[in-house]
Amino acid sequence: MKRVMVTGGAGFIGSHLCERLLAQGDEVLCVDNFFTSRRQNIMHLLGNPMFELMRHDITWPLYVEVDRIYNLACPASPVHYQFDPVQTTKTCVHGSINMLGLAKRLKVKILQASTSEVYGDPAEHPQKETYWGNVNPIGPRACYDEAKRCAETLFFDYYRQHKLQIRVIRIFNTYGPRMHPNDGRVVSNFIVQALKGEPITLYGTGSQSRSFCYVDDLVTGMIAMMEQDEMVGPVNLGNPGEFTILELATLVKELSGSKSEIVFRPLPQDDPVRRRPDITLAKTKLGWEPTIPLREGLIKTIHYFRKTL
């Protein structure tokens, strides 16, 4: 049994990770400031004696005793991370410094949940971990893109300078139950609009593509990355299946039985045209690849939102 800390543990992905760690017999310390996460995500865990919830902002130092650290804390959707861009950067940079300092003191492994956004609007397709990216450093998305890139820099500097046991993953589009209904992400947007009978809003022509990974698959990859000792990363975790946004909207409309019309709006600044992970490294080194197809995952997610709404 290990005592594992998950920052951002009450968020969409974090709550699923906490649940999985408890299921495998670990003690879990969930740390969250509830800026974008929700208490109902972890309400069902509060009665578990192996689960502890701490309200804390990781831009401030934290002194606890743990055996593993998963650093997930940061707003992850454009609506949320652009609401307070300075705080977003502080969470990624100051928060990483504080968590790395804690891991250094405790001499424990720490995993950084980085993002496919470090690739920006990629000129390489699909994206391999060796690709350096194409990011606008002064655009409206930079508070997240560049802050996550800086966090990766800090992790690898601690690895080289202090021999810290780091693990870095780059998360591609992930969806599933407990997504925030107002987070502005494409899957939650489409499902909420479809269930409410509102127009399903596409930006641009709908021809831009994304790859969608169900949250259970992602959590399996995260734990596999943490527990192995062969590499530090970065490693792409995502589903290599590629769909246009219009294909996604059409599928959501079908599966939800919605009568909503599909409407088009101008494409936001710096929005990537194509995004698809090369997961060769994850497959060969972790033995990991997604198993849940988009249709199956969407059915589960739509069911969740139907109950929530």
C-alpha positions, 0 to 999 in steps of 0.5 A: 500500500502506498500513500498517493497524492493527486493534485487536482484530484477533484477534477474530471480526470483527477477524480477517476484517478483517485477512484482507481488508486483506491480500488487497487489498495492505495491510500489517496490524498486528494488536493484541490482548490475547487477553482474548476473542479466540483465536490460532487466528483469525489462525494462518493469517495468521502466515506472511504477511510483510505481517502482524504480531501484537502482544500489547497492551492498548489501555488503555495507550498504544501508539507505532507508525507506521501509516497507518490505524487500525481500533479494534475492541478490546472484548469484544462479547458480554454474557457477556464484557463483563459478566465484568469490567465495569470493564475493559470501560468502560476499554477503550472509554474509555481505549482510545479516548483512547489510539487517538485520541491516536495518530491525532492524532499521526500525522495518520491516519484512525481508524475506531471500531467502535461498536454498535447497543447505543448505541440500548439498548431502542429506542423507535424502529423501525427505528433511524436514526442520528439516534435518541438511544437508550433506555439504562439507565445503571446496568444490567448492560449499561451497562458496554458500552452507555454505554462505547460511547456515551462512545467516540463522544462522544470521537471526535466531540470529537476531530473538532471540537476537533482536526480529526481524520479520524474514521469511526464505524460502528454494528454490528448483530448479526453472525455467521459463522465464528470466532465464539467458541463460548462468547460467549453470542450467540444465533447461536453459542448456538443452533448449538452447542446444536443440534450437541451435541443439547442443548436450544436455549435461548430467553429470553422468548417468542422473539418478540423480533426481531433482524437478522443480518448475515454477517461478510463483508458487514460487513467490506465496509461497514467498509472502504467507510466508512474509504476514503470522504471524504464523511462521518464518521458515525455510520453503521449497518451491519447487515442490515435483514432482521428475524427473531424469535428463535424463527424463528432457532432453528427455522432453525438446527435445520433446517439442522443436522439437530438433534433438540434441543428448544426450551426457554424461559427468563426474559428477561434485564434490559434485553434489547432487544425489537426491533432492526433497522437503517435502512441508508438512509445506508449505501446512499446514501453508501457504496453498501453493503448486505448481499448474503448471506441468513441461510440461506446465512450460517447454512450456512457458520457451522454448517459452521465450528462442526461442524468446530470442535466 
